[in-house]
């Protein structure tokens, strides 16, 4: 009897997993598809199951990069399984499903007759969407020997590269680039985008990456960032490779408007990358030097120096082709990055970089400011700035996997640098009455010079521990930062004031100052997660952040004749902020969707101590905010996803916004801080929808952001009788709203060699500023300008939209793209009944890349830009045409000749609309120049020399098998 019971119990135990699996939704069928001739996994093949006797597929899945497809939730029965991908003969078989099945590896043969037919497209599958990742197949694009990653990014839908090298993907700034998931020079994406040769890149992935702590816990902590992850060509993983490029040439500027020949300068550029990548380690050396506006790094030292300076020249976006940028820069850098992955999957990486940069900007502006009495001010500025900066950076990342349950991640960074600057501006301001009558208010000049030194250190330590039960974790993240910024400078200016168009008086500023800004801070976030069963998880979090900031400025008058301290421009301010967050989150996670909801209490305390003229003032503020958060993800399939996300956050005012001492480095625009500022609170709702059609290879990406800000910090401005503008920050009790939507579409055109790309962007925002009742305000009496009743509220709205449409043709020789871009911008102000003219910035462009094997490579682009609605003198159209021709003269040596801005028409014009003014700006650009380059490549790409053909259609050098992209 006992024996029978034992057998029965054993049978039930053996049967129980099968019954349980069937109740939970069925069985799993796996199959791996590989190329018959190479054994390489076939990626993006469609694997389907069709029930016996049925006409339509029951379930299907896509193969991953290894060729593996996994179909879950299959009911018991007999099915026809089929694997399909263009360029291959289909694989099919009949299977009986009564348990989990792994069919192993199945070979797919090339369908030769199909490849030779006219229906094959060279486009392949250019974009793949995988949950949080948008993957671009670079192997299908044509690239020249001298192109970098940045050149590729500019041609990808949804990705934009600004004139200063900033990269955005679907409206989000990219702050990190990794290679196959491994850190590359930490947080400097420009170092990778401007220095990595395009021909080593196989894929570009745009990833919405959660923080290290959120990836471990599985629950969003609101610190998501968008990064770019690169895949290197497989042949590059087999040893050392590199390239060395050097070139020289000259400007060809021609004559100015008066017929006088413009001085031509010598142009040079040099770059090198020597690297070794493998599955376990990597090392790369990068060097770059040029005076062609190709700064190959993020200028942190220059940014810190700029943060210490007020007023002065303003940057802006560049409109133009190659070489065109805001001003003319000479830069050089050298960096070393290395890392190793150990057998236990622990990782250690480190990097060092030195850089220097000089930038010369010549700028003209025309600014119209609307006042509360119905009049307006029209101001012009013409000037220049020369900025030099030098910096050193050190960084490391140590990810120690102590065991399968425990790990520690430590990532420190240290930067230090120096710099100097010189700025001069010649200005004039006219008053325009309500009837349109113009009268001169002032004119004059300003000159500022200075020297700076800075040091920063920051980093974080993350401890992660699994507590046995799946989903039960505890983690602690500790971060820190330190900054020391010192500056010595000189301010000189002359301002002539007019009354009834007659010179009334003149004022002179001659000052020397020393300014110091120091800060340090530390914080920690503790997270505990607990599985609740039925795919529910809970998280409890607590964080504490402390920040200390001190800024003092000592100013002396009559520096040349003797140092006399000026107490009005001397102060010392200390700011301490303490922010706590305690929250609870609940997550439900299923195969097709996940939902996370939670709430956080955010008590904060801010202490400001200000000392001016020997008198000290202390302000102690306490605020408590409640911040709900929510995230909903719908995964309709492997290639269709919808996400909603909401989060609230508190932001502290900056030390500059709190500093009461006036900044008169620009005598026409004096700024000062407000020690009574409160923290602001923002609400953000984000929506993202991605879909790809695997039959047509088309893709659609939709992103939208909605933001509402409470007690946000806005500007309050007024003017004295001499036309000098004074600006102070204030909290806005009304709140402001902004929204942005982006739609990206990419698709082949039927079964042809053509594709279409479209990127549409629309922005709408509301804002509030305060315009002073000039007769009630006195810069020497803070009680007047700290009283909001002495200002009139000005509400403004901004609307802009743009459409970028591009058609691309690719074959074995050519890649041709033709497109256009239109941008519309309009602003409205309640303070004036005058209509602000809308502006249109439009361009039509064309690009051609031709690779004629063993003969020549040719690349050219042309862009015609025309404007409407700008001030007189800022509407001139431009036609910028660039061309490059190259030829391989030895096995690994290529010579190229490039001419930038052949017609010498490059210009830089843009408009800024905010607060209560409209400003048009024009900067100098590099202009026409010719340069000859020699590029030497060494190392191997598989067994082929790197000097041979790379890129183009197909996989790898030589184009892979047959027409490009149809086979992986």
Order of alpha helices (4+ residues) and beta strands (2+ residues): alpha-beta-beta-beta-beta-beta-beta-beta-alpha-beta-beta-alpha-beta-beta-beta-beta-beta-alpha-beta-alpha-beta-beta-beta-beta-alpha-beta-beta-beta-beta-beta-beta-beta-beta-beta-beta-beta-beta-beta-alpha-beta-beta-beta-beta-beta-beta-beta-alpha-beta-beta-beta-beta-beta-beta-beta-beta-beta-beta
